[in-house]
Amino acid sequence: MVIRFKSCLLGVALFSVVIKVHFAQATCAAGQSPTVDGGCVDCAPGKYSPAEGVDCMNCLRGSYAPNNGSLTCTACPLGTYAANEGQTQCDECPAGWCVCVCALPPPAKAY
C-alpha cells in the first residue's frame, strides 16, 4: 500500500491510497490462452496457439482451424479459400472463377 498526500487544507490531510493487485498469469499449454482469473482456456475455433505461453491468435487468410484448442491452422485445399482471418472453414471457389492456388479469394474470373 502506498499513501500519497495530495494537499493539506486547514490541518486536514487529503490523501489517496494506491493498491496494486497482480493476478498470477498462468503459463498455458499450446492451444490455450490465459484467462483473467489465472486459468487457461482452449483457443476458440478460428484461432490457434503454437506453443506453451503463446496467446491464441487468429488464423491468417487462406487458412482455418475448425476445432477448439488448435495448435496450428490448416491451409485451405485447392479450389477453396478463406477470405478473412479467424475462419473456421474454407469456402468453395465460385463456379467460373480461377482455381484458388493461393487459397485466397479468387482474384479474377476465368475466361
Buried (B, 14 or more C-beta within 10 A) or exposed (E): EEEEEEEEEEEEEEEEEEEEEEEEEBEBBBBBBBEEEEEBBBBBBBBBBEEEBBEBBBBBBBBBBBEEBBBEBBBBEEBBBBEEBBBBEBBEBEEEBBEBEBBEBBEEEEE
